[in-house]
Amino acid sequence: AALGADSNALNMASSSAAIEKLEPELAAAGWESAKDPNSGKAYYFRRSTDERSWSKPNLPKKSPEDEKKRLLLEGWKSTKDPSSGKVYYYHTSGKTSWENPLS
C-alpha cells in the first residue's frame, strides 16, 4: 500500500487536518502532518517534493558556523574569503572585519 494519501488528497489537506503541531523548523522546511485515511495513522508530507514519511522527518543539524551566522548583530553577515578560505564579516554600511562583531 502507498504511504499516506495520494497527491489529490494532499492538495485537499489543510491546517485543520494537521494532527500534530510541528516544530517551527519542520514547518519552515515545508513539512506538514496529516492522518492517513486508510489506516488512521499519522504521516508527514512535503508538497514541494512529494515526499511522505510515517516517521517524523529529521532535519540536518546546524553547524557551529550556522549558529554564528544566526547570532550576528543586525546588518552583519559572514562569508568565506575565496583566496584564503577564512571567514570574514561585513556590514551593510560597508565595514568589514576578520573578527566576529559579537566577540
N, C-alpha and C positions, 0 to 999 in steps of 0.2 A: 504494500500500500504506500502511496505517496505521503510524504511528510507534510502535514498541515493542509490547509485549504489550498485550492487551486488559485491561479492568478486572478480569476474573476472574483473569487471570494475575498482575496486580499484587497482588491480595489474597493470592495464594499465595507471593509473593516474600518472602524472609526475609533476615536479615543474612548468612546463609551464601551467598546468591545474589549478594551485592554483589561486583562485580568490581574495585572500586577504593575505597580509603579516602577518604572525602570530608573536606574541611576542616570543622572544627567549626561554622563559620558556616553552611555549606550544610546540614549535618545539623540544626542548630538551627532552620533555616528550613523543615525538613520534607522536604528533597530526599534521594532515595535513588538508587542506581545499580544497574543490572542488565544482563544480556545479552539482546538480542532473540533469541527462539527461532528466528525465520525466517532472519535474516541473520547472527547470531552477533556483531553489532556492539554496543558498549556504548551505553546510553542512560540518561537521567536522568528521574526522575519524582517528582512530589509528590502523594501520595494525597489530601491535603485539598482540592486544587484540580483534580485530574485533569490537571495539566499534564505534558507529556512533551517531551523535547528530545534531539536527537542530540548536541548540544554542551553542555559544562558550563555551567550557569546562572551568570550574573553577578549578584552581589548589589549593591545600591546602595552607593556609597562612603559612609563615615561622615563626617559633618561635624565640624569642629573642636569645635562645641558638644556633639556626641555623645561625643567623646573626653573633654571636660572633665567631662561627667556621669559617665562611666565611671571617671574618675580621682578623683572626690570621696572625701574621707575617709568612713569608715563613719558612718552616721547622717545624713549631709548629702545634700540633694537640691537641685536648682535648677529654677526655673520663671521665666516672664516675668510681670512686673507688668502687669496688663491696662490700667492707666492710662497708664503711661509707655512700655511696651514693653521696658523694661530687664530684664535677667536679675538675679534675686536668689537668695540661697541661704538655706536653712532647715534646722534640725537637729530631730531627733525630740524633743529636750529643750525646743523652743520658741524657741531662739535663732535670729535672722535676721541676714543681712549682705548688703550690696551687693557686697562683695569676696569673691572665691573663697577659701575657707578654706585652700586649698593655696598661695595667693600669699604 
